[in-house]
Amino acid sequence: MIDKPENNNKKNRENFFQEVLEGNVYSLQSYKASADNFMCALIPESSASHIEYTNGGLIYKPGGSNLQHATSIAFLSLVYANYLTRTSQAINCGNIYVSPTTLRQLAKRQVDYILGDNPKGISYMVGYSDYYPQCIHHRSSSMPSIKDHPQFIGCKEGSIYFNSTNPNPNILVGAVVGGPGEDDIYDDNRVDYKKSEPTTYINAPSCDSGTLNATLARGKVVLCFQSRSQRSASVAATTVLHAHGAGLIFAQFPTKEVTLPWNIPGVQVDFAVGTSLLMYMEMTRNPVAKFSPTKTDVGQQISPEVAFFSSRGPSSLSPSVLKPDIAAPGVNILASWSPASSLSQPLEFNIDSGTSMSCPHVSGIVALLKAIHPTWSPAAIKSALVTTASLKDEYGQSTVAEGAPHKQADPFDFGGGHVEPNKALAPGLIYDMGFSDYIRFLCSMGYNNSAISSLARSHVHCRKSAKFLANLNLPSITIAELKENLTVSRTVTNVGPVNSIYTASVQAPAGTKVIVEPPNLLFNSSIRKLKFKVTFHSQLRVQGRYSFGNLFWEDGFHVVRIPLIVRTVIDNFYAET
């Protein structure tokens, strides 16, 4: 499996957002001001306050399912309080200054209210304390289990249980219901979905941190199901361990992960096996699990394959720039390891996954390319990687991207494809860019002259260019909004044999006609660079989704390919993705 060396770097994102919050990214300063204003609106003593509270102290927003707002605001308050503490700041709300402590107290008050410190004395988290909602508006937990009612129950028959005033036979541990109204009143009524339907899941079925009942889990093998918000088997193992469980069965989407750093006996299975186990548990009075020694199966897996955790495109900041750029090996990589970073015994080698593994692969390839081609620019090296990348696995089949379900990978999964170092050494043609192109790109993104001049360490005066982004000399063409026709240009530089003739061929994105002019490029000792144009004609009058294709330049030996990404639209105000 593979991951991408860019577009998935958590540390870079954290540094970026820290710069935004600390005011170093001037064009985004307004976002910090908005965050300050929002926090001021939460504080009753602030002159900017306009958030409603119930008499019992709960943040209230009309419309039902109120606790989803209270929990989200509590979380945001804690995050912002941590930021204020780290940067030694307070918020100026006009008549008062709001400290990190004030925001933490606000968050604590909301959590305390939800867990029982409220006028009714009820915990709105199901399964927490002795007094919590019993009639939850939730289909599965309000129906009898298959053990107690093995006969099929249709939709009409289910109405009996929905309208019943009896408590749910299955406890939905960890779910937070919609909660009370503005009068702090909560009627435990399954029909009143605005109050009784779960609004925030704490994922006890996924064994998220702190969600298991230690009394029920002690000494038991716990079956956990992967969810969108809790995908990690390691997190589930830690949760079970803290609840004094004896073992873990983790049901999840199929994975090729081989590193399982668990401290308890455990096994990973797919959802089909997990569901079968769940049915066995429901239909058996005393279900049991048997532990056996670990067995190693030796075989071969299909590769490459895009990992499920690898970030996907398109880029929301610059839709005309294809992201990711390239994919490289990044899953289950045996690599050198710093003993200082080992959690238990010092390790000199370790198996790890992620950007931290794929990035060194590409960095090493780039170093080799730079050594062989010392005059190449960063853009030229990137072009060589992208235009020679592979779209096939080792058996000649289209590369697959993990997901739910797996699918054929596209440029938003792996950019140009899976990196091919040997082919990148001699790409034939390159799409090059210089310093001025990057400056104009920053101008087109809306950064001001002073910010760009500071970065470039020279005076910059931005000039507007309507089609610059479309004509940016990237080794890809991405058109986020194609209404009827659009023509873009690219320039290629010959780095292969001096006398070369390249012929164009196109795999057009669905619903699009693509014409390349000129269709042939002739290079010689006096002509090393040539410009060509690509015209896209939309053949559909629809608000479409992204479609993908390829543009090839071939000379009989080199195959220089760039991805084509097009989304057809009728109007600018809406597009389906």
C-alpha positions in Angstrom: 0.0 0.0 0.0 1.0 3.6 -0.5 0.7 7.0 1.0 1.6 10.4 -0.3 4.7 12.5 0.8 2.7 15.7 0.7 -0.9 16.8 1.4 -0.9 14.6 4.5 1.7 16.2 6.8 0.1 16.8 10.1 3.0 18.8 11.5 3.0 21.2 8.7 -0.7 21.8 9.1 -0.3 22.4 12.8 2.5 24.9 12.1 0.3 26.6 9.5 -2.7 27.0 11.8 -0.4 28.2 14.6 0.9 30.9 12.3 -2.7 31.9 11.4 -3.7 32.1 15.1 -0.5 34.0 16.0 -1.1 36.5 13.2 1.9 35.6 11.0 -0.3 34.8 8.0 -1.7 38.3 7.5 -4.3 37.5 4.8 -6.0 35.1 7.2 -6.0 37.3 10.2 -9.8 37.8 9.9 -10.3 34.2 10.8 -8.7 34.7 14.2 -10.9 37.8 14.7 -14.0 35.7 14.0 -12.9 33.1 16.5 -12.4 35.9 19.1 -15.8 37.3 18.4 -17.4 33.9 18.7 -15.9 33.3 22.1 -17.0 36.7 23.3 -20.5 35.9 22.2 -20.5 32.9 24.6 -19.7 34.9 27.7 -22.8 36.3 29.5 -20.8 39.2 31.0 -19.5 40.3 27.7 -21.1 43.2 25.9 -20.9 41.1 22.7 -22.9 38.2 24.3 -25.9 36.9 22.3 -25.9 33.2 23.0 -28.9 31.9 24.9 -28.7 29.9 28.2 -31.4 28.0 30.0 -32.1 28.8 33.6 -30.1 25.7 34.5 -27.0 27.0 32.7 -27.2 25.0 29.4 -26.3 26.7 26.1 -29.5 26.7 24.1 -30.1 26.9 20.4 -33.7 26.6 19.1 -34.5 23.7 16.8 -34.1 20.6 18.8 -31.2 18.2 19.4 -29.6 21.0 21.4 -26.8 19.0 23.1 -25.0 18.6 19.8 -24.4 22.4 20.0 -23.5 22.4 23.7 -21.0 19.6 23.2 -19.4 21.2 20.1 -19.1 24.6 21.8 -17.6 23.0 24.9 -15.0 21.3 22.7 -14.2 24.5 20.8 -13.9 26.4 24.0 -11.3 24.0 25.4 -9.3 24.0 22.1 -9.2 27.8 22.1 -8.4 28.0 25.8 -5.3 25.8 25.1 -4.3 28.1 22.3 -4.6 31.2 24.5 -2.6 29.5 27.2 0.2 28.5 24.7 0.4 32.0 23.3 -0.1 33.8 26.7 -3.1 35.7 25.4 -6.6 36.8 26.5 -9.5 37.9 24.4 -10.6 41.5 24.4 -14.4 41.4 24.4 -14.8 45.2 24.8 -15.9 45.6 28.3 -14.0 42.6 29.7 -11.0 40.4 28.9 -11.7 36.6 28.7 -9.0 34.3 30.0 -8.4 30.7 29.1 -9.7 29.8 32.6 -13.0 31.4 31.8 -13.4 29.3 28.6 -12.5 26.1 30.5 -15.1 26.9 33.2 -17.7 27.4 30.5 -16.8 24.0 28.9 -16.9 22.3 32.3 -20.3 23.7 33.1 -21.7 22.3 29.9 -20.2 18.9 30.5 -21.4 18.8 34.1 -24.9 19.7 33.0 -25.0 16.9 30.4 -23.7 14.4 33.0 -26.3 15.2 35.6 -25.7 18.6 37.2 -29.0 20.0 35.9 -32.5 20.8 37.3 -33.7 17.2 36.6 -30.6 15.5 38.0 -30.5 13.3 34.9 -27.5 12.2 32.9 -28.1 12.8 29.2 -25.3 10.4 28.3 -26.9 6.9 28.1 -25.4 4.5 30.6 -23.7 7.1 32.7 -24.9 7.2 36.4 -28.0 5.5 37.7 -30.5 7.9 36.1 -30.4 8.4 32.4 -32.9 8.3 29.4 -34.5 4.9 29.0 -36.7 5.5 25.9 -34.2 6.4 23.2 -35.4 7.2 19.7 -33.1 4.6 18.1 -34.4 1.8 16.0 -31.9 -1.0 17.0 -31.8 -0.3 20.7 -35.6 -0.1 21.0 -36.2 -3.5 19.3 -35.8 -6.8 21.0 -32.6 -8.8 20.4 -32.6 -11.8 18.1 -32.0 -14.0 21.2 -35.3 -12.9 22.7 -37.2 -12.6 19.4 -35.7 -14.8 16.7 -38.6 -14.2 14.4 -38.4 -11.6 11.6 -39.8 -8.2 12.5 -41.0 -6.1 9.6 -41.4 -2.3 9.5 -45.1 -2.3 10.4 -44.5 -4.7 13.3 -41.8 -2.5 14.6 -44.3 0.3 15.3 -45.4 -1.5 18.4 -42.0 -1.1 19.9 -41.6 2.5 18.7 -44.9 3.5 20.4 -44.3 1.6 23.5 -43.6 3.4 26.8 -41.3 0.6 28.0 -37.6 1.2 28.3 -35.4 0.2 25.4 -34.3 -3.4 25.8 -30.8 -2.6 24.6 -28.8 0.1 26.3 -27.1 2.4 23.9 -24.2 3.1 26.1 -22.2 6.3 25.4 -24.9 8.0 23.2 -25.8 11.6 24.1 -29.5 12.4 23.4 -30.9 15.6 22.0 -31.5 16.9 25.5 -34.0 19.3 27.1 -35.7 22.4 25.8 -35.2 26.0 26.8 -37.1 25.3 30.0 -34.7 22.5 31.1 -37.5 20.0 30.9 -36.9 16.6 29.5 -39.7 14.0 29.0 -38.4 10.5 28.4 -40.5 9.9 25.4 -39.3 7.9 22.4 -41.7 9.7 20.0 -40.2 13.1 20.8 -37.2 12.6 18.5 -35.9 16.2 19.0 -35.1 15.4 22.6 -34.7 11.6 22.7 -32.8 10.8 19.5 -29.0 10.4 19.9 -27.3 13.5 18.7 -23.7 12.8 19.7 -22.2 9.3 19.7 -19.2 8.7 22.0 -18.7 5.4 20.1 -18.8 2.8 22.8 -19.4 0.2 20.0 -16.1 1.4 18.5 -14.4 1.2 21.9 -13.3 4.9 21.8 -11.3 6.1 24.8 -13.2 6.0 28.0 -16.5 4.6 26.6 -16.5 1.1 28.1 -18.3 0.2 31.3 -15.5 -1.4 33.4 -17.9 -3.5 35.3 -19.3 -5.1 32.2 -16.0 -5.4 30.3 -13.8 -6.8 33.2 -12.4 -10.2 32.3 -14.3 -10.3 29.0 -13.3 -10.5 25.3 -14.8 -7.3 23.8 -16.1 -7.1 20.3 -15.6 -3.6 18.8 -16.6 -2.2 15.4 -14.6 0.3 13.5 -16.5 3.6 12.8 -15.8 6.8 10.9 -14.7 8.6 14.0 -12.8 5.7 15.6 -10.9 3.7 13.0 -7.9 2.6 15.2 -7.6 -0.9 16.5 -4.8 0.3 18.8 -7.2 2.8 20.4 -9.8 0.1 20.9 -7.1 -2.2 22.5 -6.1 0.6 24.9 -9.7 1.2 25.8 -10.4 -2.5 26.5 -7.2 -2.7 28.5 -8.2 0.3 30.7 -11.6 -1.3 31.3 -9.7 -4.5 32.5 -10.9 -6.6 29.5 -9.3 -9.9 28.7 -9.0 -9.5 24.9 -10.2 -7.7 21.8 -11.9 -8.6 18.6 -11.9 -5.6 16.2 -14.2 -5.6 13.2 -13.1 -3.3 10.4 -12.7 -2.7 6.7 -10.1 -5.1 5.2 -6.6 -3.8 5.8 -3.0 -5.0 5.1 -1.7 -3.5 8.4 0.9 -5.8 10.0 1.9 -3.7 13.0 -0.4 -4.4 16.0 1.2 -2.9 19.1 -1.4 -4.3 21.5 -0.9 -5.1 25.2 -3.7 -7.6 25.3 -4.7 -10.6 23.2 -6.5 -9.5 20.1 -7.5 -10.2 16.5 -8.7 -8.0 13.6 -11.6 -9.3 11.4 -13.7 -7.9 8.7 -17.3 -6.6 9.2 -18.8 -9.9 7.9 -17.0 -11.9 10.5 -17.7 -9.3 13.2 -21.4 -9.4 12.4 -21.5 -13.2 12.6 -19.8 -13.0 16.0 -22.3 -10.5 17.1 -25.2 -12.8 16.1 -23.5 -15.7 17.9 -23.3 -13.6 21.1 -26.9 -12.6 20.8 -28.2 -16.2 20.3 -25.9 -17.9 22.9 -26.5 -17.7 26.6 -22.8 -17.9 27.5 -20.7 -17.1 24.5 -17.0 -18.0 24.7 -13.8 -17.1 22.9 -10.7 -19.3 22.7 -7.2 -18.0 22.6 -4.7 -19.8 20.3 -1.0 -19.2 19.6 -0.2 -16.7 16.9 0.3 -18.3 13.4 2.2 -16.7 10.5 0.8 -17.1 7.0 3.3 -16.4 4.2 2.0 -15.2 0.9 1.9 -12.3 -1.5 -0.3 -9.2 -1.6 -1.3 -7.0 -4.5 0.6 -3.7 -4.6 0.6 -0.7 -4.9 -2.7 0.2 -3.3 -3.7 3.6 -1.9 -4.1 3.5 1.9 -7.5 4.4 3.4 -5.8 7.1 5.7 -4.1 8.8 2.8 -5.4 12.3 2.2 -7.5 12.9 -0.9 -8.0 15.8 -3.4 -9.2 18.1 -4.7 -7.5 21.1 -3.1 -10.1 23.4 -1.6 -7.6 26.3 -1.5 -6.5 26.1 -5.1 -8.8 23.8 -7.1 -6.9 24.3 -10.3 -3.7 22.7 -8.8 -3.9 19.0 -8.6 -3.4 17.5 -5.2 -1.9 15.1 -4.3 1.1 15.2 -6.7 2.4 11.7 -6.4 2.2 8.5 -4.4 5.0 6.4 -2.9 5.4 3.4 -0.5 4.2 4.4 2.9 2.5 1.4 4.7 4.3 -1.1 6.8 7.7 0.2 6.0 10.7 -1.3 7.8 12.9 1.7 8.6 15.6 3.0 10.9 14.3 4.3 14.2 15.5 6.6 16.9 15.9 4.8 20.2 15.0 8.0 21.9 11.5 7.9 20.5 10.8 4.3 21.5 8.0 4.1 24.1 9.3 0.9 25.8 12.6 -0.8 24.9 14.9 1.1 22.6 14.5 0.3 18.9 17.0 0.9 16.1 14.5 -0.3 13.4 10.7 -0.3 13.4 7.7 -0.8 11.1 5.7 2.3 10.5 3.1 3.8 8.1 2.2 7.3 6.9 3.7 10.4 5.3 6.8 10.0 7.4 7.5 6.8 5.5 6.5 7.8 1.9 8.3 11.2 2.1 11.8 9.6 2.6 11.2 7.5 -0.5 10.4 10.5 -2.7 13.2 12.6 -1.0 15.7 9.9 -1.9 14.5 9.7 -5.5 14.7 13.5 -5.8 18.2 13.5 -4.4 19.3 10.9 -7.1 17.6 12.9 -9.8 19.3 16.1 -8.7 22.7 14.3 -8.6 22.2 13.1 -12.2 20.5 16.3 -13.4 22.1 19.1 -11.3 20.6 21.9 -13.4 17.0 20.8 -13.1 14.7 23.0 -11.1 12.3 21.7 -8.4 9.5 22.0 -10.9 11.4 20.0 -13.4 12.1 17.2 -10.9 8.4 17.2 -9.9 7.4 17.0 -13.6 9.7 14.0 -14.1 8.1 12.1 -11.2 4.5 12.9 -12.2 4.8 12.3 -15.9 6.4 8.9 -15.5 4.4 7.6 -12.6 2.5 4.3 -12.9 -1.3 3.7 -12.9 -1.0 -0.1 -12.7 -0.3 -2.6 -10.0 2.3 -5.3 -10.4 -0.1 -7.6 -12.3 -1.0 -4.9 -14.8 -4.4 -4.1 -13.2 -5.5 -0.5 -12.4 -4.3 0.6 -9.0 -7.0 0.4 -6.3 -7.8 2.9 -3.5 -8.9 1.6 -0.2 -12.2 2.8 1.0 -15.8 1.8 1.7 -15.9 0.1 -0.8 -12.5 -0.1 -2.5 -12.5 1.6 -6.0 -10.2 2.2 -8.9 -7.8 4.9 -7.9 -8.0 8.3 -9.6 -5.8 11.5 -9.6 -7.5 12.7 -6.4 -6.2 9.5 -4.7 -2.6 9.4 -6.0 -2.0 12.4 -8.2 0.1 11.4 -11.2 0.3 7.8 -9.9 2.8 5.6 -8.1 6.4 6.9 -8.4 8.7 5.1 -10.8 12.3 6.1 -10.0 14.0 4.5 -13.0 11.6 6.1 -15.6 11.9 9.5 -13.9 15.7 9.5 -14.7 14.8 10.0 -18.4 11.3 11.5 -18.7 11.8 12.8 -22.3 9.9 16.0 -21.7 9.4 18.2 -18.6 7.0 20.9 -17.6 9.2 23.5 -16.0 8.5 26.6 -13.9 10.6 29.4 -12.5 10.7 31.9 -9.6 8.3 34.3 -11.3 5.6 31.6 -11.8 5.5 31.0 -8.1 5.2 34.7 -7.4 2.4 35.1 -9.8 0.7 32.0 -8.3 0.8 33.7 -4.8 -0.6 36.9 -6.4 -3.5 34.9 -8.0 -4.3 33.3 -4.6 -5.0 36.7 -3.1 -1.9 37.3 -1.0 -1.0 41.0 -0.8 2.2 42.6 -2.1 3.8 43.1 1.3 3.3 39.5 2.4 4.7 38.1 -0.9 7.6 40.6 -0.9 8.5 39.5 2.6 8.6 35.9 1.5 10.4 36.6 -1.8 12.9 39.0 -0.1 12.4 41.4 -3.0 9.8 44.0 -4.0 6.7 42.4 -5.7 3.8 44.2 -7.4 1.0 41.8 -8.3 -0.8 42.2 -11.6 -4.1 40.5 -12.2 -4.2 37.8 -14.9 -7.6 36.1 -15.5 -6.3 32.8 -16.9 -2.9 32.5 -15.2 -4.0 29.6 -12.9 -5.4 27.7 -15.8 -2.1 28.2 -17.7 0.2 27.6 -14.8 2.8 25.1 -16.3 2.0 22.2 -14.1 2.3 18.5 -15.2 -1.5 18.2 -14.9 -4.6 20.1 -16.1 -7.4 20.6 -13.6 -10.5 22.5 -14.6 -12.8 22.9 -11.6 -15.6 24.6 -13.6 -16.1 23.9 -17.3 -19.2 25.5 -18.7 -18.8 25.3 -22.5 -15.3 25.6 -23.9 -11.9 26.4 -22.4 -8.4 26.5 -23.9 -5.3 26.2 -21.7 -1.6 26.2 -22.7 1.4 24.3 -21.5 5.1 24.4 -22.4 7.4 21.4 -22.5 11.2 21.2 -22.6 13.0 18.4 -24.4 15.5 16.6 -22.1 15.8 13.5 -24.2 17.4 13.0 -27.6 18.0 16.3 -29.4 16.1 15.4 -32.5 12.8 14.1 -31.4 9.2 14.1 -32.6 6.4 13.6 -30.1 2.8 12.8 -31.0 -0.2 13.6 -28.8 -3.0 11.2 -27.8 -5.8 11.8 -25.4 -8.0 9.8 -23.1 -10.7 12.4 -22.6 -12.6 12.8 -19.3 -16.2 11.6 -19.6 -18.5 14.1 -21.2 -15.7 16.1 -22.6 -14.1 16.5 -26.0 -10.4 17.4 -25.9 -8.3 18.8 -28.8 -4.5 19.3 -28.7 -2.9 21.8 -31.0 -0.4 21.2 -32.5 -0.8 17.4 -32.4 3.0 16.9 -33.1 6.0 18.5 -31.5 9.3 18.6 -33.4 12.5 19.3 -31.4 16.1 19.8 -32.7 19.3 21.4 -31.6 17.8 24.9 -31.9 14.3 24.1 -30.5 14.3 22.7 -27.0 11.0 24.3 -25.8 7.6 24.2 -27.4 4.2 25.4 -26.4 0.9 23.6 -27.1 -2.8 24.3 -26.4 -5.5 22.0 -25.1 -9.1 22.9 -25.7 -11.9 21.3 -23.6 -15.4 21.2 -25.0 -18.2 20.2 -22.6 -20.6 17.8 -24.2 -23.0 17.8 -21.3 -25.2 20.6 -20.0 -25.2 19.3 -16.4 -24.0 20.2 -12.9 -21.5 17.4 -13.1 -18.9 15.7 -10.9 -15.2 15.4 -11.6 -14.1 13.2 -14.5 -10.6 12.0 -15.2 -8.5 11.4 -18.3 -4.9 11.6 -19.6 -2.9 13.5 -22.2 0.1 11.6 -23.6 3.1 12.7 -25.6 5.0 9.8 -27.2 8.2 9.6 -29.4 8.4 5.8 -29.7 10.4 5.4 -26.5 9.2 7.9 -23.9 5.6 8.1 -22.8 5.0 11.5 -21.1 1.6 11.5 -19.4 -0.2 14.2 -17.5 -3.6 13.8 -15.7 -6.7 15.7 -17.0 -9.3 16.5 -14.4 -12.6 18.3 -15.4 -15.8 19.1 -13.7 -18.7 20.4 -16.0 -21.0 23.0 -14.5 -23.9 25.1 -15.7 -23.7 27.8 -13.1 -20.9 28.9 -10.8 -23.0 28.9 -7.6 -23.2 25.1 -7.3 -21.4 22.0 -8.4 -21.7 18.4 -7.2 -18.5 16.7 -6.0 
